[in-house]
Amino acid sequence: MKTSERVTVRWWRWRRNALKRRIDVVEAWVVLAGWVFALLGGVGAGLMAAGAVERAVERQRAGTRQVTAVAVKDAPGPAPARAASDHRVWATVRWTAPDGSTHTDEARVPPRTPAGSTIPVWVNQSGDITTPPVSESEAWLHTTMGGGLAGALAGGTVLAAVWLTRLSLDRRRMAQWQAEWDRIDTRRGWKTG
């Protein structure tokens, strides 16, 4: 006994075919345009998002600078609950801002830092304590992840729209087949099924 073999005909919607309908050609163009727009839109959105993240990192780096602060009081020891976390405690420090004014505020310092010790802190342009700028590796990670996620979201949105369009075209195709089957089936006045 011979086994049947399934033959896949590639690009059948683009070839001449007596069974091909207009809706098949429309679907082929929708799929082709969807993949092109998903690819180009994803790459474009990814590059724009990566550029925006990179500019934000550069603005953060330009707006901060490291200054030396002096501990005003002795820093407390580590709290028992936080002993295993980041090993830093809050203490009062004083520093001179870029404009020459003196500031006093709370900053994270190593536990038991004695009064008068110098601690590096990061300040913004107005002289207030801020977080340190991101490192090169963190900037690379943020840029890569931001660009990748934006590209995937843009491409996925386009492909989801293509999928919904194909569902609509499939429903329309089935309705056309049903109408044609009803017309052919009742030609002699009786139904076959």
GROMACS elastic network, one bead per residue, 0.5 to 0.9 nm:
[ bonds ]
;  ai    aj funct       b0    kb
    9    12     6  0.59564   500
   10    13     6  0.84049   500
   11    14     6  0.54864   500
   11    15     6  0.67292   500
   11    28     6  0.89816   500
   12    15     6  0.52434   500
   12    16     6  0.78200   500
   12    17     6  0.76254   500
   12    20     6  0.84253   500
   13    16     6  0.79261   500
   13    17     6  0.80190   500
   13    20     6  0.69163   500
   13    21     6  0.89154   500
   13    24     6  0.62058   500
   13    25     6  0.59724   500
   13    27     6  0.85186   500
   13    28     6  0.62707   500
   14    17     6  0.87143   500
   14    25     6  0.71914   500
   14    28     6  0.75584   500
   15    20     6  0.87451   500
   16    19     6  0.89405   500
   16    20     6  0.76265   500
   17    20     6  0.52704   500
   17    21     6  0.87173   500
   18    21     6  0.82047   500
   20    23     6  0.82353   500
   20    24     6  0.62614   500
   20    25     6  0.76764   500
   21    24     6  0.52990   500
   21    25     6  0.68287   500
   21    26     6  0.89354   500
   22    25     6  0.52377   500
   22    26     6  0.63229   500
   22    27     6  0.86879   500
   23    27     6  0.60786   500
   23    28     6  0.85718   500
   23   169     6  0.70434   500
   23   170     6  0.88282   500
   23   172     6  0.83725   500
   23   173     6  0.69904   500
   24    27     6  0.50693   500
   24    28     6  0.62049   500
   24    29     6  0.87458   500
   24   169     6  0.85708   500
   24   173     6  0.85026   500
   25    28     6  0.50231   500
   25    29     6  0.62984   500
   25    30     6  0.85922   500
   26    29     6  0.52138   500
   26    30     6  0.61153   500
   26    31     6  0.86475   500
   26   169     6  0.85594   500
   27    31     6  0.61239   500
   27    32     6  0.85409   500
   27   165     6  0.83437   500
   27   166     6  0.66098   500
   27   169     6  0.70210   500
   27   170     6  0.89412   500
   28    31     6  0.52608   500
   28    32     6  0.61679   500
   28    33     6  0.85676   500
   29    32     6  0.50786   500
   29    33     6  0.59285   500
   29    34     6  0.82398   500
   30    33     6  0.52284   500
   30    34     6  0.58396   500
   30    35     6  0.85956   500
   30   162     6  0.67902   500
   30   165     6  0.78942   500
   30   166     6  0.79678   500
   31    35     6  0.62122   500
   31    36     6  0.86141   500
   31   159     6  0.87199   500
   31   162     6  0.64981   500
   31   163     6  0.85269   500
   31   166     6  0.80824   500
   32    35     6  0.53872   500
   32    36     6  0.62851   500
   32    37     6  0.86339   500
   33    36     6  0.51099   500
   33    37     6  0.59830   500
   33    38     6  0.83486   500
   33   162     6  0.88319   500
   34    37     6  0.51701   500
   34    38     6  0.58661   500
   34    39     6  0.84482   500
   34   158     6  0.63550   500
   34   159     6  0.62326   500
   34   161     6  0.81140   500
   34   162     6  0.58377   500
   35    39     6  0.60311   500
   35    40     6  0.84832   500
   35   155     6  0.83987   500
   35   158     6  0.80162   500
   35   159     6  0.70406   500
   35   162     6  0.84990   500
   36    39     6  0.52302   500
   36    40     6  0.60559   500
   36    41     6  0.81439   500
   37    40     6  0.51396   500
   37    41     6  0.53843   500
   37    42     6  0.78450   500
   37   155     6  0.75735   500
   37   158     6  0.69884   500
   37   159     6  0.87205   500
   38    41     6  0.51633   500
   38    42     6  0.56082   500
   38    43     6  0.82992   500
   38   151     6  0.88439   500
   38   152     6  0.88927   500
   38   154     6  0.69451   500
   38   156     6  0.70740   500
   38   157     6  0.78870   500
   38   158     6  0.53796   500
   38   159     6  0.63558   500
   39    42     6  0.52211   500
   39    43     6  0.61477   500
   39    44     6  0.84860   500
   39   151     6  0.86537   500
   39   154     6  0.89667   500
   39   155     6  0.62664   500
   40    43     6  0.52314   500
   40    44     6  0.59781   500
   40    45     6  0.84583   500
   40   155     6  0.81491   500
   41    44     6  0.50028   500
   41    45     6  0.58620   500
   41    46     6  0.82596   500
   41   151     6  0.72836   500
   41   154     6  0.62293   500
   41   155     6  0.61754   500
   41   158     6  0.82322   500
   42    45     6  0.51978   500
   42    46     6  0.59100   500
   42    47     6  0.84925   500
   42   148     6  0.85928   500
   42   150     6  0.72219   500
   42   152     6  0.60414   500
   42   153     6  0.73745   500
   42   154     6  0.50736   500
   42   156     6  0.81436   500
   42   158     6  0.88730   500
   43    46     6  0.50747   500
   43    47     6  0.61048   500
   43    48     6  0.85881   500
   43   147     6  0.85497   500
   43   148     6  0.86899   500
   43   150     6  0.88419   500
   43   151     6  0.56754   500
   43   152     6  0.86180   500
   43   154     6  0.86292   500
   43   155     6  0.82294   500
   44    47     6  0.52280   500
   44    48     6  0.61756   500
   44    49     6  0.85848   500
   44   151     6  0.72284   500
   44   154     6  0.88950   500
   45    48     6  0.51158   500
   45    49     6  0.60349   500
   45    50     6  0.84505   500
   45   147     6  0.72303   500
   45   148     6  0.88702   500
   45   150     6  0.58401   500
   45   151     6  0.51558   500
   45   152     6  0.86958   500
   45   153     6  0.86878   500
   45   154     6  0.65515   500
   45   155     6  0.86860   500
   46    49     6  0.51885   500
   46    50     6  0.60234   500
   46    51     6  0.84980   500
   46   144     6  0.87239   500
   46   146     6  0.73514   500
   46   148     6  0.56784   500
   46   149     6  0.72379   500
   46   150     6  0.51153   500
   46   152     6  0.77790   500
   46   154     6  0.82718   500
   47    50     6  0.50877   500
   47    51     6  0.60735   500
   47    52     6  0.85907   500
   47   147     6  0.59284   500
   47   148     6  0.85897   500
   47   150     6  0.86114   500
   47   151     6  0.78176   500
   48    51     6  0.50845   500
   48    52     6  0.61773   500
   48    53     6  0.87027   500
   48   147     6  0.72963   500
   48   150     6  0.86114   500
   49    52     6  0.50247   500
   49    53     6  0.62112   500
   49    54     6  0.85327   500
   49   143     6  0.77371   500
   49   146     6  0.60371   500
   49   148     6  0.84751   500
   49   149     6  0.87812   500
   49   150     6  0.63646   500
   49   151     6  0.81979   500
   50    53     6  0.51767   500
   50    54     6  0.61110   500
   50    55     6  0.86362   500
   50   142     6  0.81646   500
   50   144     6  0.65627   500
   50   145     6  0.81571   500
   50   146     6  0.58706   500
   50   148     6  0.81029   500
   50   150     6  0.85413   500
   51    54     6  0.50189   500
   51    55     6  0.61373   500
   51    56     6  0.85996   500
   51   143     6  0.75407   500
   51   147     6  0.80709   500
   52    55     6  0.51506   500
   52    56     6  0.62089   500
   52    57     6  0.86934   500
   52   143     6  0.83687   500
   52   146     6  0.89575   500
   53    56     6  0.50595   500
   53    57     6  0.62388   500
   53    58     6  0.86876   500
   53   139     6  0.81938   500
   53   142     6  0.70026   500
   53   143     6  0.55439   500
   53   146     6  0.70524   500
   53   147     6  0.82749   500
   54    57     6  0.51429   500
   54    58     6  0.62889   500
   54    59     6  0.87015   500
   54   139     6  0.72476   500
   54   140     6  0.84165   500
   54   142     6  0.83267   500
   54   143     6  0.61446   500
   55    58     6  0.50541   500
   55    59     6  0.61601   500
   55    60     6  0.86060   500
   56    59     6  0.50684   500
   56    60     6  0.61779   500
   56    61     6  0.86449   500
   57    60     6  0.50701   500
   57    61     6  0.62064   500
   57    62     6  0.86050   500
   57   133     6  0.76435   500
   57   134     6  0.72144   500
   57   139     6  0.67481   500
   58    61     6  0.50531   500
   58    62     6  0.60609   500
   58    63     6  0.85115   500
   59    62     6  0.50812   500
   59    63     6  0.60353   500
   59    64     6  0.87573   500
   60    63     6  0.51669   500
   60    64     6  0.63947   500
   60   124     6  0.88820   500
   60   132     6  0.89719   500
   60   133     6  0.62326   500
   60   134     6  0.82921   500
   61    64     6  0.55576   500
   61    65     6  0.76318   500
   61   132     6  0.85330   500
   61   133     6  0.55989   500
   61   134     6  0.78586   500
   62    65     6  0.77475   500
   63   123     6  0.84512   500
   63   124     6  0.56629   500
   63   125     6  0.57450   500
   64   122     6  0.64320   500
   64   123     6  0.55299   500
   64   125     6  0.63217   500
   64   127     6  0.89856   500
   64   130     6  0.77385   500
   64   131     6  0.86535   500
   64   132     6  0.75778   500
   64   133     6  0.72035   500
   65    98     6  0.89640   500
   65   121     6  0.84033   500
   65   122     6  0.55396   500
   65   123     6  0.56635   500
   65   124     6  0.66222   500
   65   125     6  0.80024   500
   65   132     6  0.82973   500
   65   133     6  0.87220   500
   66   120     6  0.64655   500
   66   121     6  0.55903   500
   66   123     6  0.62918   500
   66   124     6  0.89332   500
   66   132     6  0.81310   500
   67    95     6  0.73405   500
   67    96     6  0.77914   500
   67    97     6  0.79660   500
   67    98     6  0.86771   500
   67   119     6  0.84648   500
   67   120     6  0.57365   500
   67   121     6  0.55502   500
   67   122     6  0.61646   500
   67   123     6  0.70588   500
   68    94     6  0.87834   500
   68    95     6  0.64710   500
   68    96     6  0.80944   500
   68   118     6  0.61942   500
   68   119     6  0.56954   500
   68   121     6  0.61627   500
   68   122     6  0.85885   500
   69    93     6  0.59627   500
   69    94     6  0.53322   500
   69    96     6  0.76020   500
   69   117     6  0.82287   500
   69   118     6  0.54829   500
   69   119     6  0.51284   500
   69   120     6  0.59523   500
   69   121     6  0.64326   500
   70    92     6  0.86515   500
   70    93     6  0.53771   500
   70    94     6  0.52862   500
   70    95     6  0.64092   500
   70   115     6  0.75354   500
   70   116     6  0.55216   500
   70   117     6  0.55347   500
   70   119     6  0.61066   500
   70   120     6  0.86557   500
   71    74     6  0.70538   500
   71    75     6  0.78517   500
   71    91     6  0.71962   500
   71    92     6  0.61096   500
   71    94     6  0.65277   500
   71   109     6  0.87118   500
   71   113     6  0.75387   500
   71   114     6  0.70886   500
   71   116     6  0.51473   500
   71   117     6  0.54591   500
   71   118     6  0.64286   500
   71   119     6  0.72022   500
   72    75     6  0.88381   500
   72    91     6  0.79854   500
   72    92     6  0.56593   500
   72    93     6  0.52215   500
   72    94     6  0.65482   500
   72   104     6  0.85915   500
   72   114     6  0.85977   500
   72   115     6  0.52874   500
   72   116     6  0.62795   500
   72   117     6  0.84126   500
   73    91     6  0.72371   500
   73    92     6  0.64586   500
   73    93     6  0.77760   500
   73   113     6  0.84678   500
   73   114     6  0.68936   500
   73   116     6  0.75922   500
   74    91     6  0.76177   500
   74    92     6  0.86160   500
   74   112     6  0.63981   500
   74   113     6  0.57326   500
   74   116     6  0.83198   500
   74   117     6  0.89786   500
   75    89     6  0.72010   500
   75    90     6  0.72369   500
   75    91     6  0.53583   500
   75    92     6  0.79538   500
   75   109     6  0.74766   500
   75   110     6  0.77295   500
   75   111     6  0.59483   500
   75   114     6  0.63246   500
   75   115     6  0.74711   500
   76    79     6  0.83786   500
   76    89     6  0.70159   500
   76    90     6  0.79700   500
   76    91     6  0.75941   500
   76   111     6  0.59082   500
   76   112     6  0.51728   500
   76   113     6  0.75965   500
   77    88     6  0.89403   500
   77    89     6  0.74593   500
   77   110     6  0.85686   500
   77   112     6  0.50240   500
   77   113     6  0.85091   500
   78    81     6  0.84724   500
   78    82     6  0.68152   500
   78    83     6  0.56422   500
   78    87     6  0.67401   500
   78    88     6  0.71642   500
   78    89     6  0.64864   500
   78   110     6  0.86191   500
   78   111     6  0.56243   500
   78   112     6  0.78864   500
   79    82     6  0.52751   500
   79    83     6  0.57508   500
   79    89     6  0.81049   500
   80    83     6  0.51080   500
   80    84     6  0.83566   500
   81    84     6  0.77210   500
   81    85     6  0.85251   500
   82    85     6  0.52089   500
   82    86     6  0.75607   500
   82    87     6  0.74463   500
   82    88     6  0.89342   500
   83    86     6  0.77383   500
   83    87     6  0.62982   500
   83    88     6  0.89264   500
   84    87     6  0.67547   500
   85    88     6  0.83052   500
   86    89     6  0.86766   500
   87   109     6  0.86708   500
   87   110     6  0.65750   500
   87   111     6  0.69107   500
   88   108     6  0.57615   500
   88   109     6  0.52913   500
   88   111     6  0.57545   500
   89   107     6  0.80480   500
   89   108     6  0.53066   500
   89   109     6  0.54713   500
   89   110     6  0.61470   500
   89   111     6  0.56689   500
   89   112     6  0.85576   500
   90   106     6  0.61379   500
   90   107     6  0.54818   500
   90   109     6  0.61735   500
   90   110     6  0.85473   500
   90   111     6  0.84937   500
   91   105     6  0.82576   500
   91   106     6  0.53444   500
   91   107     6  0.56398   500
   91   108     6  0.63956   500
   91   109     6  0.64748   500
   91   111     6  0.89973   500
   91   113     6  0.86117   500
   92   104     6  0.69066   500
   92   105     6  0.55691   500
   92   107     6  0.63630   500
   92   108     6  0.88114   500
   93   103     6  0.83514   500
   93   104     6  0.56668   500
   93   105     6  0.57037   500
   93   106     6  0.60363   500
   93   107     6  0.65283   500
   93   115     6  0.89833   500
   93   118     6  0.89109   500
   93   119     6  0.82879   500
   94   102     6  0.70032   500
   94   103     6  0.55630   500
   94   105     6  0.66407   500
   94   106     6  0.87290   500
   95   101     6  0.84751   500
   95   102     6  0.57695   500
   95   103     6  0.54683   500
   95   104     6  0.65932   500
   95   105     6  0.87480   500
   95   121     6  0.86968   500
   95   127     6  0.89014   500
   96    99     6  0.79279   500
   96   100     6  0.57637   500
   96   101     6  0.55743   500
   96   103     6  0.61122   500
   96   104     6  0.88868   500
   96   127     6  0.78983   500
   97   100     6  0.53157   500
   97   101     6  0.53679   500
   97   102     6  0.61270   500
   97   103     6  0.68645   500
   97   123     6  0.77364   500
   97   124     6  0.89652   500
   97   125     6  0.83987   500
   97   126     6  0.75353   500
   97   128     6  0.78507   500
   98   101     6  0.75004   500
   98   123     6  0.88248   500
   98   125     6  0.73943   500
   98   126     6  0.79022   500
   98   127     6  0.64674   500
   99   102     6  0.89876   500
   99   125     6  0.89109   500
   99   126     6  0.81975   500
   99   127     6  0.78005   500
  101   127     6  0.83241   500
  102   127     6  0.88939   500
  103   127     6  0.76207   500
  103   128     6  0.78486   500
  105   128     6  0.83917   500
  105   129     6  0.77517   500
  106   129     6  0.84581   500
  107   121     6  0.76795   500
  107   129     6  0.75683   500
  108   121     6  0.87112   500
  109   112     6  0.85503   500
  109   113     6  0.70170   500
  109   119     6  0.71823   500
  110   113     6  0.59507   500
  113   116     6  0.87319   500
  113   117     6  0.68160   500
  114   117     6  0.59041   500
  115   118     6  0.87892   500
  121   129     6  0.69133   500
  121   130     6  0.80168   500
  121   131     6  0.84708   500
  121   132     6  0.79530   500
  122   127     6  0.89344   500
  122   128     6  0.83066   500
  122   129     6  0.57648   500
  122   130     6  0.56230   500
  122   131     6  0.63167   500
  122   132     6  0.56132   500
  122   133     6  0.83607   500
  123   126     6  0.76872   500
  123   127     6  0.52812   500
  123   128     6  0.51492   500
  123   130     6  0.52186   500
  123   131     6  0.77978   500
  123   132     6  0.82376   500
  124   127     6  0.52893   500
  124   128     6  0.56035   500
  124   129     6  0.65151   500
  124   130     6  0.61358   500
  124   131     6  0.88624   500
  125   128     6  0.75532   500
  127   130     6  0.89060   500
  130   133     6  0.88276   500
  131   134     6  0.88118   500
  132   135     6  0.86629   500
  134   137     6  0.80251   500
  134   138     6  0.57128   500
  134   139     6  0.59809   500
  135   138     6  0.51291   500
  135   139     6  0.60215   500
  135   140     6  0.85164   500
  136   139     6  0.50618   500
  136   140     6  0.61167   500
  136   141     6  0.85923   500
  137   140     6  0.50355   500
  137   141     6  0.61388   500
  137   142     6  0.86169   500
  138   142     6  0.60739   500
  138   143     6  0.84555   500
  139   142     6  0.51330   500
  139   143     6  0.60050   500
  139   144     6  0.84311   500
  140   143     6  0.51389   500
  140   144     6  0.59722   500
  140   145     6  0.84145   500
  141   144     6  0.51622   500
  141   145     6  0.59100   500
  141   146     6  0.82616   500
  142   145     6  0.52392   500
  142   146     6  0.57809   500
  142   147     6  0.83122   500
  143   146     6  0.52149   500
  143   147     6  0.59893   500
  143   148     6  0.83462   500
  144   147     6  0.52801   500
  144   148     6  0.58968   500
  144   149     6  0.84235   500
  145   148     6  0.50496   500
  145   149     6  0.59013   500
  145   150     6  0.83487   500
  146   149     6  0.53361   500
  146   150     6  0.60505   500
  146   151     6  0.84682   500
  147   150     6  0.52026   500
  147   151     6  0.60001   500
  147   152     6  0.84937   500
  148   151     6  0.51451   500
  148   152     6  0.60490   500
  148   153     6  0.84890   500
  149   152     6  0.50801   500
  149   153     6  0.59913   500
  149   154     6  0.85079   500
  150   153     6  0.51088   500
  150   154     6  0.60914   500
  150   155     6  0.85174   500
  151   154     6  0.51907   500
  151   155     6  0.60326   500
  151   156     6  0.82748   500
  152   155     6  0.51866   500
  152   156     6  0.57403   500
  152   157     6  0.83464   500
  153   156     6  0.50286   500
  153   157     6  0.59845   500
  153   158     6  0.86530   500
  154   157     6  0.51956   500
  154   158     6  0.64523   500
  154   159     6  0.87689   500
  155   158     6  0.52303   500
  155   159     6  0.62078   500
  155   160     6  0.85724   500
  156   159     6  0.50248   500
  156   160     6  0.59634   500
  156   161     6  0.85389   500
  157   160     6  0.50875   500
  157   161     6  0.62818   500
  157   162     6  0.86956   500
  158   161     6  0.51111   500
  158   162     6  0.62931   500
  158   163     6  0.86891   500
  159   163     6  0.61029   500
  159   164     6  0.86284   500
  160   164     6  0.62258   500
  160   165     6  0.85501   500
  161   164     6  0.51483   500
  161   165     6  0.61315   500
  161   166     6  0.85980   500
  162   166     6  0.61071   500
  162   167     6  0.86224   500
  163   166     6  0.50608   500
  163   167     6  0.62579   500
  163   168     6  0.87277   500
  164   167     6  0.50474   500
  164   168     6  0.63405   500
  164   169     6  0.86762   500
  165   168     6  0.50969   500
  165   169     6  0.61949   500
  165   170     6  0.86056   500
  166   170     6  0.60058   500
  166   171     6  0.85739   500
  167   170     6  0.50470   500
  167   171     6  0.62729   500
  167   172     6  0.86246   500
  168   171     6  0.51898   500
  168   172     6  0.62537   500
  168   173     6  0.86095   500
  169   172     6  0.50047   500
  169   173     6  0.60234   500
  169   174     6  0.85857   500
  170   174     6  0.61200   500
  170   175     6  0.85325   500
  171   174     6  0.51483   500
  171   175     6  0.61650   500
  171   176     6  0.86219   500
  172   175     6  0.50689   500
  172   176     6  0.61984   500
  172   177     6  0.86421   500
  173   176     6  0.50817   500
  173   177     6  0.61850   500
  173   178     6  0.85855   500
  174   177     6  0.50132   500
  174   178     6  0.60449   500
  174   179     6  0.85257   500
  175   178     6  0.50540   500
  175   179     6  0.61207   500
  175   180     6  0.85643   500
  176   179     6  0.51147   500
  176   180     6  0.61336   500
  176   181     6  0.84760   500
  177   180     6  0.50972   500
  177   181     6  0.59493   500
  177   182     6  0.84721   500
  178   181     6  0.50083   500
  178   182     6  0.60355   500
  178   183     6  0.85364   500
  179   182     6  0.51241   500
  179   183     6  0.62168   500
  179   184     6  0.87147   500
  180   183     6  0.50297   500
  180   184     6  0.61765   500
  180   185     6  0.83874   500
  181   184     6  0.51368   500
  181   185     6  0.57325   500
  181   186     6  0.84312   500
  182   185     6  0.50935   500
  182   186     6  0.60853   500
  182   187     6  0.84958   500
  182   191     6  0.85793   500
  183   186     6  0.57022   500
  183   187     6  0.63393   500
  184   187     6  0.53943   500
  184   188     6  0.85444   500
  185   188     6  0.75259   500
  185   189     6  0.80527   500
  185   190     6  0.71876   500
  185   191     6  0.57470   500
  185   192     6  0.66747   500
  185   193     6  0.88378   500
  186   190     6  0.54175   500
  186   191     6  0.57903   500
  186   192     6  0.84388   500
  187   190     6  0.75446   500
  187   191     6  0.88828   500
  188   191     6  0.84212   500
